[in-house]
Amino acid sequence: MKKTIPFILTFIGIVLFCFLTLRTGLHSILLSLAKVGIGGFVALILCQLIVNLVLGLAWKASIADISLSRLTASRAVRDAANSCLPFSQLGGIFIGIRSLVAGHPRRTTNGSPLGWPEGVAANVIDVTTELLGQVAFIFLSLLCLIGYQDADRFIWPVIIGIIVLTIAAIGFIWTQQRGGNILKRIIQFMAGQLSAERHASLTGGSDDFQAYMEASWNRPLRMLCGAFLHFICWLASAGITWFSAHLLGATTLFFLNAVAIEGVVCAIMSVGFLVPGALGIQEGAYVTLGLIFGLPADISLSISLLRRGRDIIIGVPVLLLWQFYELRRLRHSNSHSSS
């Protein structure tokens, strides 16, 4: 049953995506996308690459003992898996953990080993700080949404979403600081998704995992800095949405309007995190929110498609480089074992 759920959700997402495309009109969508041009699309990709670098800095702000290059590369692999592979966000996190702990030698900047327990802990911390930044961004988007016609139907769901995310964030942080038994259950769940060898390594290092988490949360200023940088990245994503709309000819859309759209879309996609790539959900959210600010459906859908396009253009090479690196590391390991 667990294996069929992702297929069912993917099918529903594909149906919703096709329905929105056909209802909007493929020809009108293509005409809108043609306004962007190659130069505009390249500019959007460059903007996203800058955001990706800041995401690496946000992770580094929370995790002092792992190099910036390793964290940035691991974050890129995690995001690429989420956007390009038929996985939910949980699947992307597992791939991100793998990319973080892979390498020879696997050492932190202070010389200590970087194993699976530390890799899981580092990813959990990054997800937590991103969640904190996301809550603040969604709250800001709610303020930007108030006062617009037909926006009332989104305000209360978003308020409920903010409350739920806030409670989840507080509970998640408390668990990481105080919930020893819960942390071990998290370790056991993570280990259950890995091979037997890594399962043993992870379950055997549950104490290391808990110690790493507690040591990290003993530096609250670093955590706040990481959350703030994530908040800046969410604002930058809204800026890219605003830039995309202007490239498509929607010059009446203001930056604060884009913040409102991106924040609510972000909240909706968080609810549908089990749908691989948020397929259909992302498109539906952009079209619905765009109507509030006077954006035609073809432009709103084009904004979503531009977002998917730049994520794929960035993500596919990242995944190919990661696979090349994994194959080279495996051959290196086999050659040493045979000798």
Phi, psi and omega per residue, in radians:
M1 nan -0.693 -3.130
K2 -1.076 -0.603 -3.095
K3 -1.358 -0.425 -3.107
T4 -1.452 -0.430 -3.109
I5 -1.030 -0.828 3.112
P6 -1.038 -0.633 3.127
F7 -1.177 -0.695 3.117
I8 -1.127 -0.795 3.139
L9 -1.133 -0.667 3.098
T10 -1.120 -0.736 3.133
F11 -1.088 -0.755 3.119
I12 -1.085 -0.726 3.123
G13 -1.102 -0.713 3.123
I14 -1.126 -0.753 3.132
V15 -1.071 -0.780 3.128
L16 -1.117 -0.716 3.124
F17 -1.093 -0.807 3.135
C18 -1.126 -0.692 3.138
F19 -1.085 -0.799 -3.134
L20 -1.136 -0.677 -3.134
T21 -1.154 -0.807 -3.120
L22 -1.181 -0.672 -3.130
R23 -1.198 -0.665 3.129
T24 -1.274 -0.652 -3.116
G25 1.847 1.994 -3.099
L26 -1.073 -0.659 -3.099
H27 -1.121 -0.765 -3.138
S28 -1.175 -0.595 3.096
I29 -1.151 -0.768 3.127
L30 -1.118 -0.662 3.097
L31 -1.117 -0.685 3.114
S32 -1.154 -0.777 -3.134
L33 -1.131 -0.543 -3.139
A34 -1.122 -0.428 3.134
K35 -1.178 -0.454 -3.078
V36 -1.229 -0.806 -3.137
G37 1.322 2.952 3.141
I38 -1.132 -0.749 -3.123
G39 -1.079 -0.739 3.120
G40 -1.140 -0.702 -3.141
F41 -1.165 -0.693 3.087
V42 -1.093 -0.690 3.108
A43 -1.081 -0.706 3.098
L44 -1.111 -0.695 3.119
I45 -1.115 -0.758 3.126
L46 -1.093 -0.702 3.090
C47 -1.064 -0.743 -3.140
Q48 -1.174 -0.619 3.100
L49 -1.116 -0.647 3.079
I50 -1.124 -0.752 3.090
V51 -1.055 -0.711 3.132
N52 -1.083 -0.646 3.090
L53 -1.149 -0.704 3.118
V54 -1.176 -0.572 3.061
L55 -1.079 -0.661 3.050
G56 -1.125 -0.706 3.090
L57 -1.123 -0.650 3.112
A58 -1.089 -0.710 3.109
W59 -1.181 -0.744 3.135
K60 -1.096 -0.587 3.122
A61 -1.074 -0.549 -3.129
S62 -1.568 -0.509 -3.077
I63 -2.055 1.859 -3.034
A64 -1.467 -0.449 -2.943
D65 -1.693 0.196 3.047
I66 -2.128 2.425 -3.023
S67 -1.118 2.640 3.140
L68 -1.094 -0.699 -3.117
S69 -1.108 -0.711 3.134
R70 -1.177 -0.736 3.137
L71 -1.161 -0.738 3.139
T72 -1.119 -0.739 3.132
A73 -1.145 -0.733 3.141
S74 -1.142 -0.698 3.106
R75 -1.118 -0.692 3.123
A76 -1.098 -0.714 3.119
V77 -1.158 -0.726 3.140
R78 -1.088 -0.787 3.129
D79 -1.194 -0.653 3.128
A80 -1.126 -0.699 3.104
A81 -1.118 -0.682 3.136
N82 -1.164 -0.626 -3.040
S83 -1.599 -0.434 -3.005
C84 -1.971 -0.351 -3.089
L85 -1.884 2.665 -3.104
P86 -1.355 0.962 3.137
F87 -2.065 2.717 2.931
S88 -1.331 3.108 3.134
Q89 -1.117 -0.473 3.087
L90 -1.125 -0.695 3.099
G91 -1.100 -0.683 3.096
G92 -1.103 -0.633 3.123
I93 -1.137 -0.728 3.121
F94 -1.080 -0.734 3.106
I95 -1.157 -0.655 3.088
G96 -1.104 -0.668 3.087
I97 -1.102 -0.785 3.140
R98 -1.051 -0.785 -3.118
S99 -1.187 -0.496 -3.131
L100 -1.280 -0.721 -3.061
V101 -1.542 -0.203 3.115
A102 -1.255 2.657 3.078
G103 2.294 2.845 -3.125
H104 -2.440 2.087 -0.067
P105 -1.440 2.679 3.125
R106 -1.561 1.551 -3.092
R107 -2.312 2.612 3.013
T108 -1.465 3.101 -3.106
T109 -1.183 -0.380 3.110
N110 -1.643 0.119 3.044
G111 1.620 -0.102 3.138
S112 -1.402 2.709 -3.102
P113 -1.127 2.543 3.056
L114 -1.971 1.655 -3.103
G115 -1.817 -2.959 -3.123
W116 -1.104 -0.708 3.111
P117 -1.039 -0.753 3.133
E118 -1.206 -0.628 3.118
G119 -1.129 -0.744 3.092
V120 -1.126 -0.776 -3.124
A121 -1.071 -0.762 -3.133
A122 -1.089 -0.714 3.122
N123 -1.205 -0.695 3.109
V124 -1.079 -0.709 3.129
I125 -1.138 -0.739 3.134
D126 -1.138 -0.710 3.098
V127 -1.103 -0.658 -3.127
T128 -1.170 -0.828 3.140
T129 -1.147 -0.599 3.077
E130 -1.164 -0.652 3.099
L131 -1.097 -0.697 3.111
L132 -1.111 -0.785 3.090
G133 -1.120 -0.617 3.129
Q134 -1.156 -0.730 3.120
V135 -1.048 -0.793 3.128
A136 -1.105 -0.685 -3.126
F137 -1.192 -0.746 3.127
I138 -1.123 -0.651 3.082
F139 -1.091 -0.743 3.094
L140 -1.101 -0.720 3.138
S141 -1.120 -0.584 3.097
L142 -1.116 -0.728 3.104
L143 -1.106 -0.637 3.128
C144 -1.263 -0.350 -3.081
L145 -1.516 -0.429 -3.067
I146 -1.122 2.351 3.069
G147 1.774 -0.205 -3.135
Y148 -1.544 2.526 3.133
Q149 -1.113 2.446 -3.141
D150 1.179 0.138 3.123
A151 -1.494 -0.214 -3.080
D152 -1.033 -0.608 -3.092
R153 -1.180 -0.275 3.124
F154 -1.715 -0.419 -2.984
I155 -1.095 -0.904 -3.107
W156 -1.166 -0.734 3.043
P157 -1.025 -0.661 3.130
V158 -1.215 -0.695 3.084
I159 -1.047 -0.779 3.105
I160 -1.084 -0.713 3.116
G161 -1.091 -0.720 3.109
I162 -1.087 -0.757 3.136
I163 -1.087 -0.780 -3.139
V164 -1.112 -0.799 3.139
L165 -1.117 -0.652 3.128
T166 -1.148 -0.801 3.100
I167 -1.078 -0.737 3.125
A168 -1.096 -0.735 -3.140
A169 -1.121 -0.777 3.130
I170 -1.089 -0.787 3.118
G171 -1.121 -0.657 -3.138
F172 -1.149 -0.730 3.138
I173 -1.184 -0.751 3.122
W174 -1.065 -0.702 3.130
T175 -1.071 -0.720 -3.116
Q176 -1.214 -0.488 -3.102
Q177 -1.616 -0.579 -2.990
R178 -2.171 -0.421 -2.984
G179 -1.527 1.330 -3.114
G180 -1.015 -0.840 -3.121
N181 -1.150 -0.658 3.128
I182 -1.160 -0.667 3.112
L183 -1.076 -0.698 3.116
K184 -1.152 -0.588 3.065
R185 -1.165 -0.663 3.071
I186 -1.064 -0.766 3.108
I187 -1.036 -0.790 -3.124
Q188 -1.122 -0.670 3.098
F189 -1.130 -0.819 3.122
M190 -1.050 -0.763 -3.100
A191 -1.124 -0.560 3.139
G192 -1.129 -0.303 -3.137
Q193 -1.634 0.007 -3.044
L194 -1.941 3.028 3.107
S195 -1.203 2.934 -3.063
A196 -1.062 -0.703 -3.116
E197 -1.141 -0.803 -3.135
R198 -1.270 -0.513 3.068
H199 -1.025 -0.822 -3.135
A200 -1.143 -0.686 3.137
S201 -1.119 -0.702 -3.075
L202 -1.314 -0.812 -3.126
T203 -1.167 -0.589 3.105
G204 -1.238 -0.312 -3.122
G205 -1.879 0.455 -3.113
S206 -1.091 -0.599 3.094
D207 -1.165 -0.677 3.090
D208 -1.117 -0.677 3.111
F209 -1.048 -0.858 -3.103
Q210 -1.147 -0.693 3.138
A211 -1.134 -0.674 3.125
Y212 -1.146 -0.728 3.136
M213 -1.113 -0.814 -3.103
E214 -1.130 -0.688 3.127
A215 -1.134 -0.646 -3.140
S216 -1.193 -0.732 -3.113
W217 -1.350 -0.129 3.007
N218 -1.354 -0.025 3.068
R219 -2.073 1.243 -3.023
P220 -1.095 -0.538 -3.139
L221 -1.120 -0.634 3.097
R222 -1.157 -0.674 3.113
M223 -1.135 -0.747 3.119
L224 -1.131 -0.653 3.107
C225 -1.124 -0.742 3.092
G226 -1.076 -0.753 3.128
A227 -1.122 -0.687 3.133
F228 -1.123 -0.745 3.125
L229 -1.143 -0.608 3.049
H230 -1.127 -0.684 3.084
F231 -1.068 -0.731 3.090
I232 -1.067 -0.670 3.129
C233 -1.159 -0.652 3.080
W234 -1.134 -0.704 3.075
L235 -1.096 -0.688 3.116
A236 -1.132 -0.623 3.075
S237 -1.100 -0.682 3.062
A238 -1.117 -0.646 3.085
G239 -1.105 -0.668 3.098
I240 -1.171 -0.665 3.065
T241 -1.077 -0.776 3.096
W242 -1.062 -0.772 3.137
F243 -1.105 -0.719 3.118
S244 -1.077 -0.762 -3.138
A245 -1.076 -0.713 3.137
H246 -1.192 -0.661 3.070
L247 -1.093 -0.538 3.141
L248 -1.463 -0.052 3.093
G249 1.755 0.015 -3.140
A250 -1.546 1.254 -3.061
T251 -1.339 -0.158 3.129
T252 -1.460 -0.116 -3.135
L253 -1.426 2.137 3.115
F254 -1.552 2.890 -3.117
F255 -1.075 -0.738 3.134
L256 -1.139 -0.531 3.022
N257 -1.112 -0.732 3.123
A258 -1.132 -0.623 3.069
V259 -1.078 -0.768 3.124
A260 -1.084 -0.783 -3.134
I261 -1.118 -0.863 -3.066
E262 -1.143 -0.649 -3.122
G263 -1.160 -0.773 -3.139
V264 -1.232 -0.693 3.063
V265 -1.042 -0.722 3.113
C266 -1.076 -0.746 3.130
A267 -1.128 -0.748 -3.140
I268 -1.129 -0.732 3.139
M269 -1.168 -0.531 3.099
S270 -1.152 -0.655 3.094
V271 -1.143 -0.670 -3.132
G272 -1.671 0.650 -3.047
F273 -1.155 -0.344 -3.138
L274 -1.349 -0.302 3.120
V275 -1.361 2.110 -3.123
P276 -0.986 2.142 3.124
G277 1.188 0.162 -3.057
A278 0.870 0.651 -3.076
L279 -1.105 2.229 -3.113
G280 1.502 -0.736 3.133
I281 -1.160 -0.797 3.131
Q282 -1.067 -0.786 -3.111
E283 -1.135 -0.770 3.129
G284 -1.086 -0.681 -3.137
A285 -1.165 -0.761 3.136
Y286 -1.108 -0.759 -3.122
V287 -1.108 -0.797 -3.105
T288 -1.143 -0.798 3.134
L289 -1.190 -0.615 -3.129
G290 -1.083 -0.600 -3.135
L291 -1.077 -0.580 -3.141
I292 -1.099 -0.621 -3.092
F293 -1.787 0.336 3.021
G294 1.348 0.355 3.115
L295 -1.526 2.251 3.052
P296 -1.082 2.704 -3.084
A297 -1.053 -0.624 -3.104
D298 -1.167 -0.614 3.106
I299 -1.264 -0.748 3.121
S300 -1.068 -0.764 3.133
L301 -1.187 -0.598 3.106
S302 -1.159 -0.625 3.079
I303 -1.054 -0.762 3.113
S304 -1.115 -0.733 -3.137
L305 -1.167 -0.653 3.076
L306 -1.111 -0.668 3.100
R307 -1.108 -0.794 3.110
R308 -1.130 -0.699 -3.117
G309 -1.071 -0.827 -3.122
R310 -1.193 -0.591 3.099
D311 -1.136 -0.665 3.131
I312 -1.240 -0.752 3.136
I313 -1.061 -0.638 3.102
I314 -1.418 -0.711 -2.987
G315 -1.266 -0.702 -3.086
V316 -1.072 -0.870 3.083
P317 -1.049 -0.641 3.119
V318 -1.070 -0.798 3.138
L319 -1.155 -0.667 3.113
L320 -1.136 -0.752 3.097
L321 -1.106 -0.693 3.128
W322 -1.118 -0.755 3.112
Q323 -1.135 -0.687 3.080
F324 -1.064 -0.758 3.122
Y325 -1.120 -0.726 3.133
E326 -1.116 -0.746 3.130
L327 -1.129 -0.738 3.122
R328 -1.128 -0.693 3.111
R329 -1.154 -0.675 3.131
L330 -1.146 -0.745 3.103
R331 -1.115 -0.681 3.108
H332 -1.103 -0.737 3.130
S333 -1.142 -0.735 3.135
N334 -1.148 -0.664 -3.129
S335 -1.168 -0.632 3.103
H336 -1.224 -0.685 -3.130
S337 -1.201 -0.624 -3.134
S338 -1.264 -0.546 3.120
S339 -1.422 nan nan
